């Protein structure tokens, strides 16, 4: 007899994953290599080690090892807030009148309020092991910056954060949490770096972007002895650490004999989505599953749905490696959307490759429809979601309503990446009717894409 599924499925500490799953190792067609921005040759371990921690470089370049052990000290830290619950959305199902089963993996049970801590603690650990003084980084909505400041505080590392200017102004409380944990926070683009000054000269009064902040953080790291740059998304090393989300999710579903038919995640740089789908996609690549995967992005920054699959710079200042990815152009600066964590011009090469092969779908949704879904979800399920997470909520509801129309009893799983308690200014604008939907024109996107590097 099948077990009754509880509202919240909790795993024990003993069921916490002992190894991360490396999705690239299961891919027949590997993502294209990172290229040196000057020589256009594949980046070497030595070149990448000038910017990133040595152990993280090894993880970045590894596309053959299926499982990579999680160090004991990282697993011990994980135990403070993991395993995270997988929640059956019974109330939402009832309200929608859908035959679908809806589950969400809740990643907001930590002070940083999001999934970002999964990689932040790993990257800080490897920086400390290497004997570094500190690290630099960028942050969009502030979730990554918050998580990294916590991780650096735990390991006694200095942390310098370049925060996208519009988020710096929209989310002052997120900024103050970072400062509470000892990080210095600079609005980007700034006048403190050469690349920041150059961007301000080219785009006077700009609200900034993740691409701008990345350029500044890399310049700062390479100019300071004993520092390295770390980042919260896009690269393989980050997706690797975030795979703890998907591994826990699959273990919880397996425990009750459940099989996911649709897995949904918000998509900016790809960390949350890549981590969530990793073990499920690995099964699909092995021919063991026909699960559908949906990446949800903002209509204001439609990387997958309107971008081009090509080599591009990972940053606006064009100092980082080139990556083959779906991109809107490194010079594309999105509108000041409230889902700051999704305002990145490109998508991780791993997910870009899977999307290009038709193994994953993508949808773009407008800002107001996302906040409508967020409010609806909060009133029914009792959790105030982050704007980023609410993109996944919006499409999960859409898919559940399709099941209502067809009568199909599908199992839908989505990632609730974090809480929205630091996003109340955004909710205020929505409630006051001051929120608008900006969708870039074809001409704007074409203008940015025209500056893609030529080979």
PyMOL commands that set and color helices and strands:
alter all, ss='L'
color gray80, all
select helices_A, chain A and resi 13-15+23-26+45-49+54-61+72-78+90-96+117-129+143-155+165-170+172-180+194-202+210-222+236-255+271-285+299-301+303-306+340-342+349-356+367-381+387-406+424-431+442-449
alter helices_A, ss='H'
color red, helices_A
select strands_A, chain A and resi 8-9+19-21+67-69+86-88+101-106+134-139+158-164+184-188+227-229+262-266+292-298+308-313+322-327+361-365+411-416
alter strands_A, ss='S'
color yellow, strands_A
deselect
rebuild
show_as cartoon
